[in-house]
Amino acid sequence: MLTKDEDMNLHQVSAFHPADAIPPILIAFIYILATSLLHEPSRRNFNAIMIAGAGAAYLNGGFGVWEFVFCVVVTYCAYRGLHSYRYIGIGWLLHSGWDVLHQFYGNPIVPFAPMSSAGCGITDVIIAVWFFAEAPSVFELVELRRASARM
């Protein structure tokens, strides 16, 4: 039998279904398309700012002082990301892991959307992969493909 204090630490975690992955995937691709409109170095700088903000998203997420430690680590990634997409990608992978921990803890990033942290974790991994590929503009890739097809 659990004591009253132990019972209060249990959190309900929503079940994740395959259809729950569709919106986060779409959000990731929309984000990639939207930020592809920015030219360099604005694209890299904007994304460094975005990961800095994402690092603070869970400051009241239930992990106490570790929330602040995480924020410092992601802020470092954001700072280094001003000159390197690799650090922006690392920051998003760290944030994805933080999303998963909060999902299992039962404290989602959007309180009224129980699957929000799981979805955010999926979105974060997809955009991290894009950053590890040096965040190429989707529009420039299409343009290059069209140009090579004409040859």
C-alpha positions as CSV (number, residue, x, y, z in Angstrom):
1,M,0.0,0.0,0.0
2,L,1.3,3.4,-0.9
3,T,1.5,6.2,1.6
4,K,-0.2,9.5,0.8
5,D,3.1,11.2,-0.3
6,E,4.0,8.3,-2.6
7,D,0.6,8.3,-4.2
8,M,0.9,12.0,-5.0
9,N,4.1,11.3,-7.0
10,L,2.4,8.9,-9.4
11,H,1.5,10.4,-12.7
12,Q,-0.8,9.2,-15.4
13,V,0.8,8.8,-18.8
14,S,-1.4,8.7,-21.9
15,A,-1.1,5.9,-24.4
16,F,0.6,6.7,-27.6
17,H,-0.9,5.4,-30.8
18,P,0.6,5.4,-34.3
19,A,-1.8,8.1,-35.5
20,D,-0.4,10.4,-32.7
21,A,2.8,10.6,-34.7
22,I,1.2,12.2,-37.8
23,P,0.8,15.8,-36.5
24,P,4.4,16.0,-35.1
25,I,5.8,14.8,-38.4
26,L,3.7,17.4,-40.3
27,I,4.8,20.1,-37.9
28,A,8.5,19.2,-38.4
29,F,8.1,19.4,-42.2
30,I,6.2,22.7,-42.0
31,Y,8.9,24.1,-39.7
32,I,11.7,23.0,-42.1
33,L,9.8,24.5,-45.1
34,A,9.2,27.8,-43.2
35,T,12.7,28.2,-42.0
36,S,14.0,27.3,-45.5
37,L,12.6,30.7,-46.6
38,L,15.4,32.4,-44.5
39,H,18.7,32.9,-46.2
40,E,22.1,32.2,-44.5
41,P,23.2,33.2,-41.9
42,S,19.8,34.3,-40.8
43,R,18.5,30.7,-40.9
44,R,21.2,29.4,-38.6
45,N,20.9,32.4,-36.2
46,F,17.2,32.1,-36.1
47,N,17.4,28.4,-35.3
48,A,20.0,29.0,-32.6
49,I,17.5,31.4,-30.9
50,M,14.7,28.9,-31.3
51,I,16.7,26.1,-29.5
52,A,17.6,28.6,-26.8
53,G,13.9,29.3,-26.2
54,A,13.0,25.6,-26.3
55,G,15.6,24.9,-23.6
56,A,13.6,27.0,-21.2
57,A,10.2,25.5,-22.1
58,Y,10.1,23.1,-19.2
59,L,11.5,25.4,-16.4
60,N,8.5,24.4,-14.2
61,G,8.3,20.9,-15.6
62,G,8.7,19.0,-12.3
63,F,12.4,18.0,-12.3
64,G,13.5,20.8,-9.9
65,V,17.1,22.0,-10.2
66,W,17.7,19.7,-13.2
67,E,15.4,21.9,-15.3
68,F,17.9,24.8,-14.8
69,V,20.9,22.5,-15.5
70,F,19.1,21.4,-18.7
71,C,18.5,25.1,-19.6
72,V,22.2,25.9,-19.2
73,V,23.3,23.0,-21.4
74,V,20.8,23.9,-24.2
75,T,21.8,27.6,-23.9
76,Y,25.4,26.5,-24.5
77,C,24.3,24.6,-27.6
78,A,22.4,27.6,-28.8
79,Y,25.4,29.9,-28.3
80,R,27.7,27.4,-30.2
81,G,24.8,27.0,-32.8
82,L,25.3,30.6,-33.8
83,H,28.3,29.2,-35.8
84,S,27.5,25.5,-36.2
85,Y,24.3,23.6,-37.2
86,R,25.8,20.6,-35.4
87,Y,25.2,22.3,-32.0
88,I,21.7,23.2,-32.9
89,G,21.0,19.6,-33.8
90,I,22.5,18.4,-30.5
91,G,20.3,20.9,-28.7
92,W,17.2,19.5,-30.4
93,L,18.2,15.9,-29.7
94,L,18.7,16.9,-26.0
95,H,15.3,18.6,-26.0
96,S,13.7,15.5,-27.6
97,G,15.1,13.4,-24.7
98,W,13.8,15.9,-22.2
99,D,10.4,15.7,-23.9
100,V,10.3,11.9,-23.5
101,L,11.3,12.2,-19.8
102,H,8.5,14.7,-19.2
103,Q,6.0,12.5,-21.2
104,F,6.8,9.5,-18.9
105,Y,6.7,11.8,-15.8
106,G,3.2,12.8,-16.8
107,N,3.9,16.5,-17.2
108,P,3.5,17.4,-20.9
109,I,4.9,20.6,-22.4
110,V,1.3,21.7,-23.1
111,P,-0.8,21.0,-20.0
112,F,-4.1,20.5,-21.8
113,A,-2.6,18.3,-24.5
114,P,-1.5,15.0,-22.8
115,M,0.5,13.8,-25.9
116,S,2.3,17.1,-26.5
117,S,5.7,16.1,-25.1
118,A,5.7,12.8,-27.1
119,G,4.8,14.7,-30.2
120,C,7.4,17.4,-29.5
121,G,10.0,14.6,-29.1
122,I,9.2,13.3,-32.6
123,T,9.2,16.8,-34.1
124,D,12.6,17.6,-32.4
125,V,14.3,14.4,-33.8
126,I,13.2,15.2,-37.4
127,I,14.4,18.8,-37.3
128,A,17.6,17.7,-35.5
129,V,18.4,15.4,-38.5
130,W,17.9,18.3,-40.8
131,F,20.3,20.4,-38.8
132,F,22.9,17.6,-38.9
133,A,22.6,17.8,-42.7
134,E,23.5,21.5,-42.4
135,A,19.8,22.7,-42.7
136,P,19.7,23.0,-46.5
137,S,16.9,25.1,-47.9
138,V,14.3,22.9,-49.3
139,F,13.6,25.4,-52.0
140,E,17.3,25.5,-53.0
141,L,17.4,21.7,-53.2
142,V,14.4,21.7,-55.5
143,E,16.0,24.4,-57.7
144,L,19.2,22.4,-57.9
145,R,17.3,19.3,-58.9
146,R,15.4,21.2,-61.6
147,A,18.7,22.6,-62.9
148,S,20.3,19.2,-63.1
149,A,17.3,17.7,-64.8
150,R,17.5,20.3,-67.6
151,M,21.1,19.3,-68.4
